[in-house]
Amino acid sequence: MKKRIIVSVSNDLYSDQRVRKVCNSLYNSGFEIVLLGRKLPDSKEVTDRPYSIRRFKLTFKSGALFYTSLNIRLFLYLLFHKADVLLANDLDTLLPNYLVSKIKGIPLVYDTHELFTEVPELEDRYSKKVWEWIEVLIFPKLKNVFTVNDSIANIYNKKYGVEINVIKNIPTRSEAFVPETKSDLGLDKIGKYIILQGAGINIDRGAEELVEAMKYVDAASLLIVGSGDVLPKLKTLVEDLDLKQKVIFIDKQSPARLKSYTFYAEIGISLDKNTNLNYKYSLPNKIFDYLQVGIPILASDLPEIKKVVLGYNVGVICKNHKPMEISKCINNMLESNAKEELKDNIKKASSIFCWENQEDILLKVYRKFL
């Protein structure tokens, strides 16, 4: 009998690349996987997985009532379904997993994708104290913990004295990748473009300034591909600045199709701001997604991102978030044909930053449960 791992996530699973890669690696290593998430009215079907998926339909879509109902549903499911290992992704799924792991006496693995209590959405809200209380209560008792980079691992280690395993948000190799045509993507009438992608295009991530910067960029358009709470504001800004011919919005895509949109871009953008610890020490998936398809990066001056961009000479670090400075960087990269100029460095970095090179770190923890 295969050992069963039940994996808990609070999103709708469709575009969560980290969870998908973890589940695939564990499945291919001989585990039975059951993946739990949520289903929204506009959620796309998830049909291309070799393991079981269960998505909960919840009455509430956000806020305290959403998290309460999600945690209750997760607790009941975990309590009444067989599992040999529980995997909680992020703090919003940790409490029910911890309680059931204690009740049933089964191992718990925690994968924290960010400094959850430091996200700007929680700033000055009572819910931040609730999440901090949950984290302080449980984290010191955990034995199997993963996170996304060294900076966040060090913060958690100093705070709770727990050993942290680092698994970066990096994609699988793209050696056999064949992109869809620009025509199939609906891009046949668009010339050169730069891209900002992500499932969390939110406040304090530099998107507003990037849109404003497009007033001063003539050699390329901007594609914004994904979802996030700042998108309505960006669309209004595009209207107000009369940039509809220069800024194109595309809904979130499957990871495979998103890669094709990224492939044809001249530059990949990541402009998170240093407004909170979570963003300061972020190392977004998109940094490595850009490298895997061979495009250079324009990024903000954040420590973990700078290690990659400057350490491997695969792009440019923007000094600040002023639209004129951003446009200057974009124009310089376009004029120097950075995509061609840096292609050898990008190829080298992409061969280093791939999922296959860190899979053993993941499996070393889980093999002891076999």
N, C-alpha and C positions, 0 to 999 in steps of 0.2 A: 504494500500500500504506500502510495506517495504521501509525503508530509504535506499538509495543507496550510498555506499562509493566507490569511484574510487581510487584505490591504484596504485601509480607510482613507478616503480623500473627501474634501468638502466641495470640490468643483464638479463640473459635469463630465470630466474625463476626456472630452473630445480633443483638446489641444494641449493637455498636460504631458509634455515630452519626457520629463524626468520620471514620472510615475510609469509611463509606458516602457521606458528603457529598463527600469528596475524590474518590472513585472516580466518582461521578455527574458531578461538574464536569469531570473529565478526559475521561470518556467523551463527554459532550455537546460537548466542545471538539475532538473528532476523534481521540482516542487509542483504541487497542484496549487493554482492561484485562483482566488476569488477576490475580485476588485469591486469595492463599494464606493459609490459616488452619489451625485444628485442629478435629477432630470428637471430642466427648466422647460417652459413652453416652447422656446425656440431652439432647444438642444438638438443637434444633429445626431443621427444614429451612429453608434459605435459597433461596427460589425466585423472589423478586420483584426480581431484578437483571437488567439488560440485558447484562451482561458475564459473562465466564467466572469460575467459582469452583472452587477445588480445596481440599478440607479433608483434612488428614492424620490418620489414626487412629494414635495413639501409645500404646505399652504403658504408659508412665509418665504420671501425671496432674499431678505437681508435683515440686519439688525439683531437685537437680542432674541426675539422670538424665533428667527431662523436658526440661530446657533443652538438655542435650547431644544427646538424640535429635532434638529439634526443629531444632536448628542443623544437624545432619548432613543431615536430610531437606531442609531449605531449601537447603543448599549443593548437594546433588546435583540437585535440581529446577532450580535457577537455572543450574547449570553446563550441563545438557543440554537446556535449552529456550531458544528464541530470545527475546531481549528487546532493546529499544532504550534503555530506561531502567529502573533498579531503584529501588523506593521501599521503604525499611525504616522500619517503625513501631516506635519505642522500641528501647532498647538490647538487648533480648533477641533481636532479629532482625538487628542491625547487622553482626555479624562475618561471617556467610556472604555477605551482600550486598556488603560491602566487598571480600572476597576475590574474589568472582566479577566484580565491577566492574573490579578490577585485572587479573584473568586475561583477561577479554574486551575490556577497554578501552572500557567503556560507562559513561555517566553514572550517578551514584548520588545520590539525594535521601534525606535523613534527616528524619523527622518525630518529634521527641521530645515525648511528651505530658506529661511530668512530669520532675522531678529523680529519675531512676530509682534512683540509688545512695543516695538519702536516704530511701527508703520505710521505714517502721518494721519491715516484715517482714524486712529485711536487717540490721537493727541487731545488732551483736555476733555476726555470723556470718561464717565464712570466705568464703562466696560473695560478700559485699560487696566484698572485696578483688579477687576475680576480675573482677566487673563494672567496678570502678574501673579495673583494669588495661586492660580492653578499651576503655573510654571514653577513657582517656588516650592509648592507642596510636593510636586511629582519629580521634577528634573533630577534632584540629588539622588533619587532612588533608582535611576535608570542605569542599565548596564550595557546596552547596545544602542549607540547613538550615532547618527550620521548628520553632516551638514555640508554646505556647498563651497566653502572656501576656508583658508587658514585664519583669516581675520575673525570671522564669526566663531570658528572653532575655539580660538584663543579666548574670546570673550566669555563663551559658555564654560570653558574649562576653568578659568579664573573665578567665575561667579559661583559655580556649583561643584567644582572639584571632580568632574566626570571626564573620562577619556572620550574624545570625540574623533570619529573617523570622517575624513574629508573625501567626498565624491563630488566633483565639479559638475555643473550643468552643461555637459558637453555632448555633442551628437555622435552618432556612429559614423564611420568612414563613408565618404561619398564617392568611392572609386567607381562603382557601377551605376552611379546616378545619371539618368538621361532626362533632361528637363523637358517639360511640355513646351510647345512652340509659343512664341509671343502672341501669335494669332489665337491659339487655343486659350490663352490667358486673358484675351481681350486687350492686349497691349500693342497690337500691330500699328496703331496710329500714334503711339507715344515713342518719342525718340529716346535720348539718354534720360535716365532717372536715378535718383537716390532713394533709399528705402529706410523707413522706420517701422519696425515690426514688433509685435508682442501681444500677449494676452492681458497685460497690465499697463496700458498706456494711460497713466493716471496723473494726478496733480504732482507737481515737483519733479517731473521727469523730463523737463526741457522741451516738451512738444509745442507749447505755445510760442516760445522764442524761435523754435525751428521754423514754424509756419511763417512768422514775421520775417525771418531771414530770407525766405523765398522771394521777397520783394526785390532782393538785390542779387538773385541768382538767375541768369538768363540761359545758361548752357544746359540746364537739366530741369526735369520736373521732380516732384516729391510724391512718392507712394507711401501712404500710411496704411499698413495692413494689420488688422487685429481688432482688439476690443479694449475698453477701459473707460473709466468714469469721466475723463476729460474730453472724450470725442465730441459730445454735443457742443462744448465750448469751442473746440477747434473748427468745427463746421461753421459755426457763427462767425468766427474770426476770418475764415476763408472768404465768406460772403462779404463781410465788412471791408476787407482789404482787396476785394475783386481779384482773388487768386484762383478762381475755379478752373482756369485753364492750366494752372501750374501745380495744384495740389489735388491728388486723387485719393479718395478713401475706398478701401476694399475690406469687406467683412473678414472676420477670422477664418482661416483656412485649415485644412488638415495639414499635419506636418509635411507630408510628401508634396502637396501642392504649394505650400508656402515656400518650400525650397526652390521651386521653379521661379516664383516671383523674385526671390532674392538673387538667384543666379544671374539674371540679366541686369541687375543694378550696378551702378558705378561705385557707389559708396554705401556702407551700412552705418546707420546712426544709432548712438546710445548716449543720451545726454542727461542722465539722472543727476539730481542736485544733492549737494551735501547739506541737506536740511534736517536730517535725522540719521541716527546710527544705522538704521536698516538700509537706507539708500547709500550712505557713505561707504559701507563695506559690501555693497552689492557686486555681484559678478554675473550679469544676466546671461541666460541661454543664448540670446541673440548674438553676443560677442563671438561665440564659437560657431553658431550657425552661419554667420557671415564668412568666417575663415574657411569652413568646410566647402563652401561653393566658390571660393576664390575671390572675394571682394574685400577691399581695404576698409578700415574702420575710422570713423570720426567719433571720438568719445570725450566725455567730460573728465576733469582731473580728479579721479577717485582712485584710492590706493590699489585695490585689487585689479581694477580694469587697466590702470597704468602699467602694472607689472607685465601684462600681456601685450598691450599695444606698443609700448616703448621697448620692453624687454626683447620682443621678437621683431621689432621694426615692421609692424603690419598696418600702420595708420598714423593718425595725428591726434594729439590731445588738445582740445580747445581750452584756451586760457580762462574763459568766463562764459556766461550765458547771454551776453548782449547779442541781439540779432545781427548787428554789423560784424561782430567777431566770428559768429557762426558762419555767416555768408562768406566772409573772407577765407575761412578754412575750406569751405566747400569749393569755392571758385579756384583756390590754389590747387586743390587736389584734382579737380577736373582739368585744369590747364596743364598740369604735369602728367596727366594720365596715370594717376596713382595705381589704378587697377593693373595696368601693365608693368609699371615701374616696380611695384612691390610683389609681383606674382610669385617670385621664387621664395621670398620670405614667408608669404602667406601659405604656400604649399608645404614648406617645412613645418610651420606652426600647426597646420591642420593635421599633419601626420603625428604630431605629439599630442595635441588636444583632441583626442577621440575616445569614445566610450570604451572601446576594446582595450585601451591601455590602462584603464582603472577598474575594470570589471573584477579583477582578482581581489581588490580591496573590499568590494561588496560581498563577494562570495566567501571570503575568509570568515566573515561574521556568521553567515547563514549555514555554512557547511557543518558547523558544530551542532546544528539542530537536526541534521539528517540521521 
